[in-house]
């Protein structure tokens, strides 16, 4: 079975290469790292993430303190007092878990949604730039090597610098003529 898969891949590649397909690649991480809008968006998200992390840590410390107090004074408290403290601990524990899910869960946490919302216009700008460069230079395919999918590349087909240059000339706030 593996033999047939390998033969299929080799035949497919030879057909694609035989037709003169032009394939280029970009490094999206390098493009975002060299774009002021992307760096600003990532910094804003990181700042908010750190603020929320501090808030989460404060809640967790309060919970830890309540649990230690409970263990320390458990023998001295009445059953009603113990029950009240247990409910307080359970409520705060639930609050900590809900806070963590609300802000930090993937893919629906508010931090991830904030990142996606801030990066969406930048990603659209990069996509338009890649489309323009590919059309201008006759590329049939442009791959993203930052995802680790491409195992070998020839620098002659690296479009990253062209895309960085075009994206930095464009603004996410202006319409680009296509």
C-alpha positions in Angstrom: 0.0 0.0 0.0 2.8 2.4 0.9 4.4 1.6 -2.5 1.2 2.8 -4.3 1.1 6.0 -2.2 4.7 6.8 -3.0 4.1 6.2 -6.7 1.0 8.4 -6.7 2.9 11.2 -5.0 5.9 10.9 -7.4 3.5 10.9 -10.4 1.5 13.9 -9.1 4.7 15.9 -8.5 6.1 15.0 -11.9 2.9 16.1 -13.6 2.9 19.4 -11.6 6.5 20.1 -12.3 6.2 18.9 -15.9 3.6 21.6 -16.5 5.9 24.3 -15.4 4.1 25.3 -12.2 5.8 28.1 -10.4 5.8 27.7 -6.6 7.0 30.4 -4.2 6.9 30.5 -0.4 6.7 33.0 2.4 7.5 33.0 6.1 4.4 34.4 7.8 6.1 34.7 11.2 8.8 36.9 9.6 6.2 39.0 7.8 4.3 39.7 11.1 7.5 40.3 13.0 8.5 43.0 10.5 5.1 44.7 10.4 4.4 47.5 12.9 0.7 46.9 12.9 1.1 43.3 13.7 3.7 44.0 16.4 1.4 46.6 18.0 -1.6 44.2 17.9 0.5 41.4 19.5 1.8 43.8 22.1 -1.7 44.9 23.0 -2.9 41.3 23.3 0.1 40.4 25.4 -0.5 43.4 27.7 -4.1 42.4 28.2 -3.1 38.8 28.8 -0.7 39.7 31.5 -3.2 41.9 33.2 -5.7 39.1 33.2 -3.1 36.6 34.4 -2.3 38.9 37.4 -6.1 39.0 38.2 -6.3 35.2 37.9 -3.3 34.7 40.2 -4.8 37.1 42.8 -8.0 35.0 42.7 -6.0 31.8 43.1 -4.0 33.2 46.0 -7.3 34.2 47.7 -8.6 30.7 47.2 -5.4 29.2 48.6 -5.6 31.4 51.6 -9.2 30.4 52.3 -8.3 26.8 52.0 -5.4 27.1 54.4 -7.6 29.0 56.9 -10.2 26.3 56.6 -7.7 23.6 57.3 -6.2 25.6 60.2 -9.5 26.4 62.0 -11.6 23.5 60.9 -11.6 21.8 64.3 -12.6 25.1 66.1 -15.5 25.9 63.9 -19.1 24.7 64.2 -20.7 22.6 61.6 -22.6 25.6 60.2 -19.4 27.7 60.0 -17.6 24.8 58.3 -20.4 24.5 55.8 -20.4 28.2 55.1 -16.6 28.2 54.5 -16.8 25.2 52.3 -19.5 26.9 50.2 -17.3 30.0 50.0 -14.3 27.9 48.9 -16.3 26.1 46.3 -17.8 29.3 45.0 -14.4 30.9 44.7 -12.9 27.8 43.1 -15.7 27.8 40.5 -15.1 31.5 39.9 -11.4 30.9 39.3 -12.2 28.1 36.8 -14.8 30.1 35.0 -12.4 33.1 34.8 -9.7 30.9 33.3 -12.1 29.3 30.8 -13.6 32.7 29.8 -10.3 34.4 29.1 -7.7 31.8 28.4 -9.4 28.7 26.9 -8.7 27.8 23.3 -10.2 28.6 20.8 -13.0 30.6 22.4 -11.3 32.5 25.2 -11.4 36.3 25.1 -7.7 36.6 24.7 -7.7 34.3 21.6 -10.7 36.2 20.2 -9.0 39.5 20.8 -5.9 38.2 19.0 -8.0 37.0 16.1 -9.9 40.3 15.8 -6.7 42.4 16.0 -4.9 40.3 13.5 -7.7 39.7 11.0 -7.2 43.0 9.1 -3.5 42.5 9.1 -3.8 39.0 7.8 -6.1 40.3 5.0 -3.6 42.9 4.1 -0.8 40.2 3.9 -3.1 37.9 1.9 -3.8 40.7 -0.6 0.0 41.5 -0.8 0.8 37.8 -1.5 -1.9 37.7 -4.1 -0.6 40.8 -5.9 3.0 39.6 -5.8 2.0 36.1 -7.0 0.0 37.5 -9.9 2.7 40.0 -10.8 5.4 37.3 -10.8 3.4 34.5 -12.3 3.4 32.2 -9.2 0.8 29.4 -9.3 1.2 28.5 -5.6 2.6 30.3 -2.6 3.3 28.2 0.5 3.8 29.3 4.1 7.0 27.7 5.5 6.5 29.0 9.0 4.0 26.1 9.6 6.8 23.5 9.1 5.1 21.9 6.1 7.9 22.5 3.5 11.0 20.4 4.1 13.3 22.0 1.5 13.3 25.4 -0.1 15.4 27.3 -2.6 16.0 30.9 -1.7 15.2 32.0 -5.2 11.5 31.3 -4.5 11.4 33.1 -1.2 8.8 35.9 -1.5 8.9 36.9 2.2 11.0 40.1 1.6 8.8 41.2 -1.2 5.7 40.7 0.9 7.2 42.5 3.9 8.1 45.4 1.6 4.6 45.6 0.0 2.8 45.2 3.4 4.8 47.9 5.0 3.9 50.2 2.2 0.3 49.5 2.6 -1.8 50.3 5.7 -4.6 48.3 7.2 -6.6 51.5 7.2 -6.4 52.2 3.5 -7.9 50.3 0.6 -5.5 48.7 -1.8 -5.9 49.0 -5.5 -5.8 45.5 -6.9 
